[in-house]
């Protein structure tokens, strides 16, 4: 058992205590003594912790955590289709799977703002704010149906040989594969950006597939465009699915109607949002809906693109104003950076936070924690909820068919 530093910092902010030095002074101890108290090796069942809680107006239960490895095994309801999610982010994937009827028993995420988002929207979810390297999943062995997640692309170190599971140690993909190995789910689903296929000249993708097959799974993959699954956004993700023998997973069928921006932003509630600089606004004011930098006068194209103009120009995502009657281009972590502007159709501004969330198919009551930049980052990194729901329906179908066959 140890004191959670993130929860302490949140309590300090609520009490207007700005630094650990100030907190130590109020407790009548040195800063070094406070550092010892907040370390994982400290036994918190001591009098100073009681004083700390009284000072911050919280209870010990509010700040005490058990290391993931020391927690009691969670009783998993075998009547439900269950999942563990890694790199959970702001919950786009988990929420979509929930809508499909999947019960996520554990969500692991290192970013504190993402964890706050998850906890404030779903207080009952078992969210661990921890470095995945420190989480032991053995308590869930054979108890959970699905493991999901998507780690950032990382190149592997090669020495002229084909890499196996242990050779990927030190990467976040290794942690995903380790979880699969420890839990032995019936199905795993690993999602990532389309660029994973060509990352490091294709060697990263080849290694990932090889390692996942080495774990004993039948592995398939497919690139899905979210716009073909109820999302008003052109957003391609590669979805790698592994199944144990006897389980048949089929990717969802494309939907006939592809939503456009008008569908997503109808009656969107007002919210905070970033703005463009006056200099950038000068350029974007001249771009029509559906247009980009090519619609600017030539002298302004040169000014806006700089050296890029003389090297074949920029991509059509630069200085881009989205039209009401097209799906939005892929949202990024920042709505106003030069390479990936996503300008509102009628007003010369980036999309607001709630507009961003709508385009990613989050419901309006899903609140995001942190400052405005953190909110955009969480939304931009998320798996679109509707894409996740469509995948979840197929995961449920595969698990239930297998369980019914197994029962027979």
Secondary structure, DSSP 8 states (H G I E B T S, - for coil): -EE-HHHHHHHHHHTT---HHHHHHHHTS-HHHHHHHTSTTS---SHHHHHHHHHHT--HHHHEE--GGGS------TTSEEEEEES-TTSHHHHHHHHTTEEEEEEEE--HHHHHHHHHH-TTS-EEES-GGG---GGGTTT-SEEEE---------SSS---GGGGTTSHHHHHHHHHHHH--SEEEEEEEGGGGTGGGGHHHHHHHHHHHHTT-EEEEEEEEGGGGT-SEE-EEEEEEEE-TT---------S----HHHHHTT----------HHHHHHHTT--TT--GGGS-HHHHHHHHGGGGGGT---TTTT-B--TTS-EE---S-TT-GGG--B-SSSSSB--HHHHHHHTT--TT----SSHHHHHHHHHHS--HHHHHHHHHHHHHHHHHHHHHHH-
